[in-house]
Amino acid sequence: MATAYADIAGERAADAAAPEGVRVAQAAADADQESAIEHAIESVEHAVEAVEHNVAESIHNLEAAVGHGGDHGEAGMPQLEFETFPSQIFWLVVALVALYYILSRVALPRIGSVLEARSDAIADDLDRAAEFKRRAEEADEAYQTALAEARTRAQEIAAKTKAEIQKKVDAAVEEADAEISARTAESEKHLAEIRESALRNVETVATETATALVDAIAPGAADAKAVKAAVAAKLQN
């Protein structure tokens, strides 16, 4: 009996460490099992009371028999008289056998079945808890895998977008360089035209000025071709 209660106490301690869902699932089963154990204990108590009653009745009969024979001698305590030892031993053996029979056939099987059912329920709850834990681990693993795939995809998209942007930037820079080169060539051409026009104007002005100076110094002596050739030679130098 003490061992059975110790097992029950150990199982209750294990239940206290179990998950909340497992404890809730076992609450109803605990009430039924405790009720069955209490019923078995009551049956044992009734059997013990019956044995005690039989022993008391036997002792009473022995005392009555001893008292009836008191006319032939002095009466004493029947349980201390050697004549009553065989009867006392007999009823003691009968009581012990009856108690053992009741315990082995009624109380202990019920307690054992209750403990076995409780152990099976705990094992089932632990199996379900392990299954829930396995599912949770699988879900977490799937989440981590999906997260890693999402990160890889995001990095690929970012790299692709960066490459496209860089390509567009390079194309824009190349286009700008081409436009700048074209405008630079056009500007250089325009400057060359301006320089050439300026040189022509300078040559004309210089020729006219030289002719005017020659006419001023020596009227009628100026040769237009000679003056022009001299100005052109001077400008070239």
Backbone torsions as a table, in degrees:
resi	resn	phi	psi	omega
1	MET	NA	-46.6	179.3
2	ALA	-62.6	-39.0	178.5
3	THR	-64.6	-40.1	179.7
4	ALA	-63.5	-43.7	178.3
5	TYR	-66.1	-35.1	176.8
6	ALA	-64.0	-40.0	177.1
7	ASP	-63.5	-41.1	179.3
8	ILE	-63.7	-41.3	179.1
9	ALA	-64.0	-40.1	177.9
10	GLY	-64.4	-38.6	179.0
11	GLU	-67.6	-36.7	177.1
12	ARG	-64.9	-38.4	177.4
13	ALA	-64.3	-38.8	176.8
14	ALA	-65.3	-37.0	178.6
15	ASP	-64.7	-34.4	-178.9
16	ALA	-65.2	-30.1	178.6
17	ALA	-86.7	-7.6	-178.9
18	ALA	-74.4	164.0	178.2
19	PRO	-62.4	160.2	-177.4
20	GLU	-60.0	-41.2	-179.9
21	GLY	-63.5	-36.2	179.2
22	VAL	-68.8	-41.6	179.8
23	ARG	-64.3	-38.9	178.8
24	VAL	-65.7	-39.1	-179.1
25	ALA	-67.7	-27.2	-176.8
26	GLN	-91.1	-7.4	-173.7
27	ALA	-59.9	-47.0	-178.7
28	ALA	-65.7	-39.8	-179.1
29	ALA	-66.2	-34.6	-179.6
30	ASP	-62.3	-41.7	-178.4
31	ALA	-62.9	-44.1	179.8
32	ASP	-65.1	-40.8	-178.5
33	GLN	-67.8	-41.8	178.4
34	GLU	-64.5	-36.3	177.4
35	SER	-64.1	-40.7	179.1
36	ALA	-65.5	-39.8	179.1
37	ILE	-64.6	-43.4	178.7
38	GLU	-62.1	-38.2	178.2
39	HIS	-64.6	-40.0	178.8
40	ALA	-65.8	-40.7	179.3
41	ILE	-64.6	-39.6	177.5
42	GLU	-62.4	-39.0	178.1
43	SER	-63.1	-41.3	177.9
44	VAL	-64.0	-42.6	179.5
45	GLU	-62.5	-40.8	177.0
46	HIS	-62.1	-39.7	179.9
47	ALA	-66.1	-41.0	178.9
48	VAL	-64.0	-41.3	178.1
49	GLU	-62.3	-39.0	178.3
50	ALA	-64.5	-41.8	178.8
51	VAL	-64.6	-43.6	178.6
52	GLU	-61.2	-38.7	177.9
53	HIS	-63.2	-41.6	179.3
54	ASN	-64.7	-41.2	179.2
55	VAL	-65.0	-43.4	179.1
56	ALA	-62.2	-40.2	178.9
57	GLU	-65.1	-38.3	178.1
58	SER	-64.6	-42.9	178.8
59	ILE	-63.5	-39.7	178.7
60	HIS	-62.3	-40.9	178.1
61	ASN	-64.2	-39.2	178.6
62	LEU	-65.2	-42.5	179.1
63	GLU	-63.2	-38.9	178.2
64	ALA	-64.0	-39.7	179.8
65	ALA	-66.8	-40.1	179.4
66	VAL	-67.0	-40.2	179.4
67	GLY	-65.5	-34.7	178.8
68	HIS	-67.5	-29.8	178.8
69	GLY	-92.2	12.0	-178.6
70	GLY	-72.3	-13.6	178.7
71	ASP	-67.5	-23.6	-175.3
72	HIS	-97.7	-4.0	179.2
73	GLY	-174.2	178.2	-179.0
74	GLU	-77.2	131.6	-178.0
75	ALA	-83.3	145.5	177.5
76	GLY	-136.3	-163.6	178.7
77	MET	-76.9	121.6	-175.1
78	PRO	-62.8	-35.5	-176.2
79	GLN	-70.7	-13.7	178.7
80	LEU	-102.0	0.1	179.3
81	GLU	-90.9	134.8	-177.2
82	PHE	-62.9	-26.6	-178.0
83	GLU	-66.5	-27.1	-177.7
84	THR	-93.5	-4.4	-178.4
85	PHE	-59.7	-46.1	-179.6
86	PRO	-58.7	-42.3	-179.6
87	SER	-66.0	-43.0	179.1
88	GLN	-63.0	-43.3	179.3
89	ILE	-62.8	-39.8	179.4
90	PHE	-61.0	-49.4	-178.6
91	TRP	-69.8	-31.3	174.7
92	LEU	-63.2	-44.9	177.8
93	VAL	-62.5	-42.0	179.1
94	VAL	-60.9	-42.8	-179.3
95	ALA	-65.0	-43.2	179.8
96	LEU	-65.3	-40.7	178.6
97	VAL	-64.2	-43.3	179.6
98	ALA	-63.4	-42.6	179.0
99	LEU	-63.2	-43.6	178.8
100	TYR	-63.1	-40.2	180.0
101	TYR	-63.7	-43.7	-179.3
102	ILE	-65.4	-43.1	-179.7
103	LEU	-65.8	-43.8	-175.2
104	SER	-74.7	-27.8	-175.8
105	ARG	-102.1	-21.7	-174.3
106	VAL	-118.3	-62.1	-170.3
107	ALA	-73.6	-54.8	-175.5
108	LEU	-62.1	-41.8	176.7
109	PRO	-60.8	-39.0	178.6
110	ARG	-65.4	-45.7	178.4
111	ILE	-61.2	-42.8	178.7
112	GLY	-62.3	-41.5	179.4
113	SER	-66.0	-38.1	178.5
114	VAL	-65.0	-44.9	178.9
115	LEU	-63.8	-39.2	179.3
116	GLU	-65.9	-42.6	178.2
117	ALA	-63.4	-39.3	179.3
118	ARG	-65.9	-41.7	178.4
119	SER	-63.2	-40.7	178.1
120	ASP	-63.6	-41.0	179.2
121	ALA	-63.7	-42.8	178.7
122	ILE	-63.7	-42.6	179.2
123	ALA	-61.6	-42.1	178.1
124	ASP	-62.9	-42.1	179.7
125	ASP	-64.6	-39.8	177.9
126	LEU	-65.9	-38.8	177.1
127	ASP	-62.4	-43.1	178.9
128	ARG	-65.6	-38.7	177.3
129	ALA	-63.3	-40.8	177.2
130	ALA	-64.2	-37.9	177.9
131	GLU	-64.5	-44.1	178.0
132	PHE	-62.4	-39.9	178.7
133	LYS	-64.0	-42.0	179.1
134	ARG	-62.3	-43.2	178.8
135	ARG	-63.6	-40.5	178.8
136	ALA	-63.5	-41.3	178.2
137	GLU	-64.8	-40.3	177.3
138	GLU	-63.5	-41.9	178.5
139	ALA	-63.3	-41.6	178.9
140	ASP	-65.0	-40.1	178.3
141	GLU	-63.8	-43.0	177.7
142	ALA	-62.7	-39.9	178.4
143	TYR	-63.0	-44.9	179.6
144	GLN	-63.5	-38.9	178.4
145	THR	-64.4	-45.9	178.8
146	ALA	-62.1	-39.5	179.3
147	LEU	-64.4	-42.0	178.6
148	ALA	-64.6	-41.5	177.8
149	GLU	-63.4	-40.3	179.0
150	ALA	-64.0	-40.9	178.7
151	ARG	-64.4	-43.3	179.2
152	THR	-62.0	-43.2	179.0
153	ARG	-64.5	-40.6	178.9
154	ALA	-62.8	-41.5	177.9
155	GLN	-64.1	-40.5	177.9
156	GLU	-63.8	-43.1	179.0
157	ILE	-63.6	-41.8	179.4
158	ALA	-63.2	-43.1	179.4
159	ALA	-64.6	-42.6	179.4
160	LYS	-63.7	-44.4	178.4
161	THR	-62.3	-41.8	179.0
162	LYS	-62.5	-41.7	179.1
163	ALA	-63.9	-41.6	179.3
164	GLU	-64.6	-43.1	179.1
165	ILE	-62.9	-43.4	179.4
166	GLN	-62.9	-38.1	178.0
167	LYS	-63.2	-44.5	178.3
168	LYS	-64.4	-40.3	178.8
169	VAL	-63.1	-43.8	179.1
170	ASP	-62.3	-42.4	178.8
171	ALA	-63.1	-41.8	179.2
172	ALA	-65.0	-40.7	178.4
173	VAL	-64.3	-43.0	179.1
174	GLU	-62.5	-42.3	178.3
175	GLU	-64.2	-41.4	178.4
176	ALA	-64.4	-40.8	178.3
177	ASP	-62.2	-42.1	179.4
178	ALA	-63.5	-42.3	179.7
179	GLU	-65.2	-41.3	178.6
180	ILE	-64.0	-40.9	179.3
181	SER	-63.5	-42.6	179.5
182	ALA	-63.4	-44.0	179.7
183	ARG	-66.9	-35.7	177.9
184	THR	-64.8	-42.6	178.3
185	ALA	-63.4	-40.8	179.2
186	GLU	-65.2	-41.6	178.8
187	SER	-64.3	-42.0	178.4
188	GLU	-62.6	-40.9	178.1
189	LYS	-62.9	-43.5	179.7
190	HIS	-64.3	-40.9	178.1
191	LEU	-64.6	-38.0	177.8
192	ALA	-63.3	-40.0	177.8
193	GLU	-64.9	-41.9	179.0
194	ILE	-63.7	-43.6	179.8
195	ARG	-62.0	-43.5	-179.6
196	GLU	-64.1	-42.0	178.6
197	SER	-64.1	-39.8	179.7
198	ALA	-64.6	-40.9	179.3
199	LEU	-63.6	-40.2	178.3
200	ARG	-63.3	-43.5	179.7
201	ASN	-63.6	-41.2	178.8
202	VAL	-62.2	-42.7	179.9
203	GLU	-63.1	-41.2	179.5
204	THR	-63.9	-47.5	-179.5
205	VAL	-61.8	-43.3	-178.7
206	ALA	-64.1	-40.0	179.9
207	THR	-64.7	-45.4	-179.6
208	GLU	-64.4	-40.6	179.9
209	THR	-64.5	-43.3	-179.4
210	ALA	-63.8	-41.9	178.8
211	THR	-62.0	-42.7	180.0
212	ALA	-63.4	-40.3	-179.9
213	LEU	-65.7	-41.4	179.9
214	VAL	-65.7	-42.4	178.1
215	ASP	-63.6	-34.8	-179.7
216	ALA	-69.6	-36.7	-178.7
217	ILE	-80.0	-47.6	-177.8
218	ALA	-134.4	92.9	-176.9
219	PRO	-60.9	134.7	177.9
220	GLY	80.5	-3.1	-178.1
221	ALA	-94.9	-7.2	-175.7
222	ALA	-76.4	131.6	174.5
223	ASP	-105.2	115.1	-175.2
224	ALA	-59.3	-43.2	-178.9
225	LYS	-65.5	-42.0	-178.8
226	ALA	-66.7	-41.1	178.6
227	VAL	-63.4	-43.6	-179.5
228	LYS	-63.2	-42.4	179.2
229	ALA	-64.2	-40.9	-179.6
230	ALA	-66.5	-41.7	177.5
231	VAL	-63.4	-44.2	-179.8
232	ALA	-61.8	-41.9	178.8
233	ALA	-64.8	-40.2	178.9
234	LYS	-65.5	-41.2	179.6
235	LEU	-67.4	-34.6	178.2
236	GLN	-66.2	-35.8	177.9
237	ASN	-71.5	NA	NA
